[in-house]
Amino acid sequence: MGHRNTGTPDLLSALDEGVLMLTLNRPEARNAMSDPMLEAIDRELAFAQSSREVRCVVLQGNGRAFCAGGDVKAMGDNPITPSSLDDRIEYQRVIQRATSGRLVAMGKPSLAVIHGPAAGAGLALALACDLRIMARPAFLLTAFANVALSGDFGIGYLLARLVGMARAKELMFLPERVASERALDLGLTNWVCEAEELEAQAALIAGRLASAPPQALAYMKEHLNSALSTEFRAYMDHEVRCHIDCSQTADHVEGVRAFAEKRAPVFSGD
């Protein structure tokens, strides 16, 4: 496994067989976000987006939690002053686009591996990933109302798309722990498994994503992201261009040949 220098101990990164594993690494603070962590996520996702080596991104936490969101203790110790307010708004705008925004928009599939609590902005990061797998003891929590905040990192947008407006409002207005089985029922996670099986199950899913045809997946993700906001005929016109484009790739030829030969295809990304 190739370990990468992220520039901070707050984020670990390793690339192995097409899977870029990003590990939030502030276990003493339940992986609460820090500026160095967010800036490192920005850099690593930019690398993932541009590198042919990366076929899938996995996001996980170290220690007992996935991510507690913003560092509430640091908020109390370092309140935003009026003179720094505009600078903080601009910084947060940029860093949100580079983290949650890039996870949603980039043409690489992503998987959040949730072994423990995911709360606040940490939940938003998990929801920005394309897929999620949870350990049975883990839970989700919006948490923002508990500290009189409205929410960030795209939380309301992502919740509304996943569970519908009424449920999203319930989860935001009246924050309560969402156990893994309820998260599965609501559509907030794709899979739930026993804690001791989580690492192996996540590796299987990541491996399947990394071995899938990358151009086809990138177009699929683009289509699905635009499906709720694009007029149907315009959607289909764009869809068919991408479909025909995929038909010209070496991966399509390999897929057809493998089907005829009754074997598993090996997609190269060409």
C-alpha positions as CSV (number, residue, x, y, z in Angstrom):
1,M,0.0,0.0,0.0
2,G,1.4,3.4,-1.0
3,H,1.2,5.9,1.9
4,R,1.0,9.5,0.8
5,N,2.2,12.6,2.7
6,T,-0.9,14.7,3.4
7,G,1.1,17.5,5.1
8,T,-0.8,17.0,8.4
9,P,-1.3,14.1,10.9
10,D,-5.0,15.0,10.9
11,L,-5.5,13.1,7.7
12,L,-3.9,9.8,6.6
13,S,-3.9,8.8,2.9
14,A,-2.9,5.6,1.2
15,L,-3.4,4.4,-2.4
16,D,-3.7,0.6,-3.1
17,E,-4.9,-1.0,-6.3
18,G,-6.9,2.0,-7.4
19,V,-8.5,2.7,-4.0
20,L,-7.5,6.0,-2.3
21,M,-8.1,5.5,1.4
22,L,-8.5,8.7,3.4
23,T,-8.6,8.4,7.2
24,L,-9.7,11.2,9.4
25,N,-7.1,11.1,12.2
26,R,-8.0,13.1,15.3
27,P,-9.3,10.2,17.4
28,E,-8.8,12.2,20.7
29,A,-11.4,14.7,19.4
30,R,-13.6,12.1,17.7
31,N,-12.1,13.2,14.4
32,A,-13.7,16.6,14.7
33,M,-12.7,18.8,11.7
34,S,-9.7,21.0,11.8
35,D,-8.5,23.4,9.1
36,P,-5.4,21.3,8.4
37,M,-7.6,18.2,8.0
38,L,-10.0,20.0,5.6
39,E,-7.2,21.4,3.5
40,A,-5.6,18.0,3.3
41,I,-8.9,16.5,2.2
42,D,-9.0,19.2,-0.5
43,R,-5.5,18.3,-1.8
44,E,-6.2,14.5,-1.7
45,L,-9.5,14.8,-3.5
46,A,-7.9,17.0,-6.1
47,F,-5.3,14.3,-6.6
48,A,-8.0,11.7,-6.9
49,Q,-9.9,13.7,-9.4
50,S,-7.0,14.1,-11.7
51,S,-5.1,10.8,-11.3
52,R,-5.7,7.8,-13.5
53,E,-4.3,5.7,-10.7
54,V,-7.3,6.5,-8.5
55,R,-10.5,4.6,-9.4
56,C,-12.3,4.9,-6.1
57,V,-12.1,7.0,-2.9
58,V,-12.9,5.6,0.6
59,L,-13.4,7.9,3.5
60,Q,-13.2,6.6,7.1
61,G,-12.4,7.7,10.6
62,N,-9.7,6.5,13.1
63,G,-10.7,5.6,16.7
64,R,-14.2,5.4,18.0
65,A,-16.0,7.9,15.7
66,F,-16.3,8.5,12.0
67,C,-16.4,12.3,12.5
68,A,-18.0,14.5,15.1
69,G,-18.2,17.4,12.7
70,G,-17.0,20.9,13.6
71,D,-14.8,21.2,16.7
72,V,-17.3,22.7,19.1
73,K,-14.7,23.2,21.9
74,A,-12.5,25.2,19.5
75,M,-15.6,27.3,18.6
76,G,-15.9,28.3,22.2
77,D,-12.2,28.9,22.6
78,N,-11.8,30.9,19.4
79,P,-15.1,32.8,18.6
80,I,-15.3,34.5,15.2
81,T,-14.9,38.3,15.6
82,P,-16.6,40.8,13.4
83,S,-13.3,41.8,11.7
84,S,-12.7,38.2,10.7
85,L,-16.3,37.2,9.8
86,D,-16.1,37.9,6.0
87,D,-12.7,36.1,5.8
88,R,-14.2,33.1,7.6
89,I,-17.2,33.0,5.3
90,E,-15.0,33.0,2.2
91,Y,-12.7,30.4,3.6
92,Q,-15.6,28.1,4.5
93,R,-17.2,28.6,1.1
94,V,-14.0,27.6,-0.6
95,I,-13.3,24.6,1.7
96,Q,-16.8,23.2,1.5
97,R,-16.7,23.3,-2.3
98,A,-13.3,21.5,-2.2
99,T,-14.5,18.7,0.2
100,S,-18.3,17.9,0.1
101,G,-18.6,19.7,-3.2
102,R,-15.8,17.7,-4.8
103,L,-17.0,14.4,-3.4
104,V,-20.4,15.0,-5.0
105,A,-19.1,16.4,-8.4
106,M,-16.0,14.5,-9.1
107,G,-16.1,11.7,-11.7
108,K,-14.8,9.0,-9.2
109,P,-17.0,6.9,-7.0
110,S,-16.7,7.3,-3.3
111,L,-17.6,5.2,-0.2
112,A,-18.0,6.3,3.4
113,V,-17.1,3.6,5.9
114,I,-19.0,4.6,9.1
115,H,-17.8,2.5,12.1
116,G,-18.9,5.0,14.8
117,P,-20.9,8.2,15.2
118,A,-21.1,10.6,12.2
119,A,-22.5,13.9,13.4
120,G,-23.0,17.5,12.0
121,A,-20.6,18.3,9.2
122,G,-19.1,14.8,9.6
123,L,-22.5,13.4,8.6
124,A,-22.5,15.9,5.7
125,L,-19.1,14.5,4.5
126,A,-20.5,11.0,4.7
127,L,-23.6,11.9,2.8
128,A,-21.5,13.6,0.1
129,C,-20.0,10.3,-0.7
130,D,-21.8,8.2,-3.3
131,L,-22.3,5.2,-1.1
132,R,-22.2,4.4,2.6
133,I,-21.7,1.3,4.7
134,M,-22.3,1.3,8.5
135,A,-21.3,-0.9,11.4
136,R,-24.4,-1.9,13.3
137,P,-23.5,0.0,16.5
138,A,-22.8,3.3,14.6
139,F,-25.3,6.1,14.4
140,L,-25.9,9.4,12.6
141,L,-26.9,12.7,14.1
142,T,-27.4,16.1,12.4
143,A,-26.6,17.9,15.8
144,F,-26.6,21.5,14.4
145,A,-29.8,22.6,16.3
146,N,-28.2,21.4,19.5
147,V,-25.6,24.2,19.2
148,A,-27.9,26.7,17.5
149,L,-26.3,26.4,14.0
150,S,-28.2,26.0,10.7
151,G,-25.8,23.5,9.1
152,D,-23.0,23.5,6.6
153,F,-21.1,21.3,4.2
154,G,-24.3,20.8,2.1
155,I,-26.2,18.9,4.9
156,G,-29.7,20.1,4.1
157,Y,-29.3,19.6,0.3
158,L,-27.9,16.2,0.7
159,L,-30.5,15.1,3.3
160,A,-33.4,16.4,1.2
161,R,-32.2,14.4,-1.9
162,L,-31.7,11.2,0.1
163,V,-34.8,11.1,2.3
164,G,-37.2,13.7,1.0
165,M,-38.1,17.1,2.4
166,A,-40.3,16.1,5.3
167,R,-37.8,13.6,6.8
168,A,-34.9,16.1,6.2
169,K,-36.7,18.7,8.2
170,E,-37.5,16.3,11.0
171,L,-33.8,15.2,11.1
172,M,-32.6,18.8,11.1
173,F,-35.2,20.5,13.4
174,L,-35.4,17.7,16.0
175,P,-31.9,16.0,16.0
176,E,-31.9,12.5,17.4
177,R,-29.5,9.6,17.0
178,V,-30.4,7.6,13.9
179,A,-29.4,4.0,14.5
180,S,-27.9,2.0,11.7
181,E,-31.0,0.0,10.9
182,R,-33.2,3.1,10.7
183,A,-30.6,4.8,8.6
184,L,-30.9,1.8,6.2
185,D,-34.7,2.1,6.1
186,L,-34.5,5.8,5.5
187,G,-31.9,5.4,2.7
188,L,-29.1,7.2,4.5
189,T,-26.9,4.1,4.2
190,N,-26.6,1.4,1.6
191,W,-25.4,-1.4,3.8
192,V,-25.3,-2.3,7.5
193,C,-23.0,-5.1,8.8
194,E,-21.5,-6.3,12.1
195,A,-18.6,-4.2,13.3
196,E,-16.1,-7.0,13.0
197,E,-17.1,-7.5,9.3
198,L,-17.0,-3.8,8.3
199,E,-13.4,-3.6,7.1
200,A,-13.7,-6.7,4.9
201,Q,-17.1,-5.7,3.5
202,A,-16.0,-2.2,2.7
203,A,-12.9,-3.6,1.0
204,L,-15.0,-5.8,-1.2
205,I,-17.2,-2.8,-2.2
206,A,-14.2,-0.6,-2.9
207,G,-12.6,-3.3,-4.9
208,R,-15.7,-3.6,-7.1
209,L,-15.8,0.1,-7.6
210,A,-12.1,0.3,-8.5
211,S,-12.4,-2.5,-11.0
212,A,-15.5,-1.0,-12.8
213,P,-15.2,0.9,-16.1
214,P,-14.2,4.4,-14.9
215,Q,-15.6,6.4,-17.8
216,A,-19.0,4.7,-17.7
217,L,-19.2,5.3,-13.9
218,A,-18.2,9.0,-14.3
219,Y,-21.0,9.5,-16.8
220,M,-23.5,7.6,-14.6
221,K,-22.6,9.8,-11.6
222,E,-23.0,12.9,-13.7
223,H,-26.4,11.8,-15.0
224,L,-27.7,10.8,-11.6
225,N,-26.5,14.1,-10.0
226,S,-28.5,16.1,-12.7
227,A,-31.5,13.8,-12.8
228,L,-33.7,15.9,-10.4
229,S,-32.9,19.3,-11.9
230,T,-32.8,18.6,-15.7
231,E,-35.7,18.5,-18.1
232,F,-36.2,14.9,-19.3
233,R,-35.6,15.5,-23.0
234,A,-32.4,17.5,-22.3
235,Y,-31.3,14.8,-19.9
236,M,-31.8,12.1,-22.6
237,D,-30.0,14.1,-25.3
238,H,-27.0,14.4,-23.0
239,E,-27.3,10.8,-21.9
240,V,-27.2,9.3,-25.4
241,R,-24.0,11.3,-26.2
242,C,-22.3,9.9,-23.2
243,H,-23.6,6.4,-23.9
244,I,-22.2,6.4,-27.5
245,D,-19.0,7.9,-26.2
246,C,-18.6,4.9,-23.9
247,S,-19.3,2.6,-26.8
248,Q,-16.0,3.8,-28.4
249,T,-13.8,2.8,-25.5
250,A,-11.5,-0.2,-25.1
251,D,-13.4,-1.0,-21.9
252,H,-16.6,-1.4,-23.9
253,V,-14.8,-3.8,-26.3
254,E,-13.4,-5.7,-23.3
255,G,-16.9,-5.9,-21.7
256,V,-18.5,-7.3,-24.9
257,R,-15.6,-9.8,-25.4
258,A,-15.8,-11.0,-21.8
259,F,-19.6,-11.4,-22.1
260,A,-19.1,-13.6,-25.2
261,E,-16.3,-15.6,-23.5
262,K,-18.3,-16.0,-20.3
263,R,-15.6,-14.5,-18.1
264,A,-15.2,-11.5,-15.8
265,P,-14.1,-8.4,-17.7
266,V,-10.9,-6.6,-16.8
267,F,-11.4,-2.8,-17.4
268,S,-8.2,-0.8,-18.0
269,G,-9.8,2.7,-18.0
270,D,-9.1,3.1,-21.7
